[in-house]
Amino acid sequence: MWFEQFAKEAAPAKTRAPHSFKLEKIPQKISVVRPSKASKRALGDEKSADFGTRIHGILSTVRSLKTIPEFGDSQAREALTPLFENPDFRRFFDVENAYCANEFSFECALENKNIARGLIDRIVAKRDGDKFESIKIIDYKPTTFDSAKHAQQLKIYAECSAKIFGVNPEKISCYIAGYLDGKVSKVI
């Protein structure tokens, strides 16, 4: 697939990570595919990829959990209800004195001189007066099982968020929210 070849050309194996590549290797025109969707399609798991895309689409519209959101997709609603009812997930919504965003798009230079581009599923940057004091990054995955395997991706998200918001990296926490198991797992 195009993304496998691009990843091989883009960075040496020891620095390759999701959304991480050298600037001079970026082709002029590429088709953007979320890594999780791309890998599922490469494995021939079309139904899982499409369901994951629908779930991410719904979650990208959720701004508040004061009430459980209504949407027409009954399969997705059934899958998401345990997550929406989980207090560990609910705390990422309706946060006072914070900048909250879904599908937060970013681009920044990493310490290793690579350029990272990505899309954070949900970010909550807590304010202290006119500056930001802490950040919570939430990445949606089917389950929280084996959350640690996403640590490298979340480390990149954390490094870029620290630079963008001017927050001490020690004040950044990263979580996986499993939309099929309804759980939240802290990774960083």
Secondary structure in CASP SS format (residue, H / E / C, confidence):
PFRMAT SS
TARGET T0000
AUTHOR 0000-0000-0000
METHOD secondary structure of the structure
MODEL  1
M C 1.00
W H 1.00
F H 1.00
E H 1.00
Q H 1.00
F H 1.00
A H 1.00
K H 1.00
E H 1.00
A H 1.00
A C 1.00
P C 1.00
A C 1.00
K C 1.00
T C 1.00
R C 1.00
A E 1.00
P C 1.00
H C 1.00
S E 1.00
F E 1.00
K C 1.00
L H 1.00
E H 1.00
K H 1.00
I C 1.00
P C 1.00
Q C 1.00
K C 1.00
I C 1.00
S C 1.00
V C 1.00
V C 1.00
R C 1.00
P H 1.00
S H 1.00
K H 1.00
A H 1.00
S H 1.00
K H 1.00
R H 1.00
A H 1.00
L C 1.00
G C 1.00
D C 1.00
E H 1.00
K H 1.00
S H 1.00
A H 1.00
D H 1.00
F H 1.00
G H 1.00
T H 1.00
R H 1.00
I H 1.00
H H 1.00
G H 1.00
I H 1.00
L H 1.00
S C 1.00
T C 1.00
V C 1.00
R C 1.00
S C 1.00
L C 1.00
K C 1.00
T C 1.00
I C 1.00
P C 1.00
E C 1.00
F C 1.00
G C 1.00
D C 1.00
S H 1.00
Q H 1.00
A H 1.00
R H 1.00
E H 1.00
A H 1.00
L H 1.00
T H 1.00
P H 1.00
L H 1.00
F H 1.00
E H 1.00
N C 1.00
P H 1.00
D H 1.00
F H 1.00
R H 1.00
R C 1.00
F C 1.00
F C 1.00
D C 1.00
V C 1.00
E C 1.00
N C 1.00
A E 1.00
Y E 1.00
C E 1.00
A E 1.00
N E 1.00
E E 1.00
F E 1.00
S E 1.00
F E 1.00
E E 1.00
C E 1.00
A E 1.00
L C 1.00
E C 1.00
N C 1.00
K C 1.00
N C 1.00
I E 1.00
A E 1.00
R E 1.00
G E 1.00
L E 1.00
I E 1.00
D E 1.00
R E 1.00
I E 1.00
V E 1.00
A E 1.00
K E 1.00
R E 1.00
D E 1.00
G C 1.00
D C 1.00
K E 1.00
F E 1.00
E E 1.00
S E 1.00
I E 1.00
K E 1.00
I E 1.00
I E 1.00
D E 1.00
Y E 1.00
K E 1.00
P C 1.00
T C 1.00
T C 1.00
F C 1.00
D C 1.00
S H 1.00
A H 1.00
K H 1.00
H H 1.00
A H 1.00
Q H 1.00
Q H 1.00
L H 1.00
K H 1.00
I H 1.00
Y H 1.00
A H 1.00
E H 1.00
C H 1.00
S H 1.00
A H 1.00
K H 1.00
I H 1.00
F H 1.00
G C 1.00
V C 1.00
N C 1.00
P H 1.00
E H 1.00
K H 1.00
I E 1.00
S E 1.00
C E 1.00
Y E 1.00
I E 1.00
A E 1.00
G E 1.00
Y C 1.00
L C 1.00
D C 1.00
G C 1.00
K C 1.00
V E 1.00
S E 1.00
K E 1.00
V C 1.00
I C 1.00
END
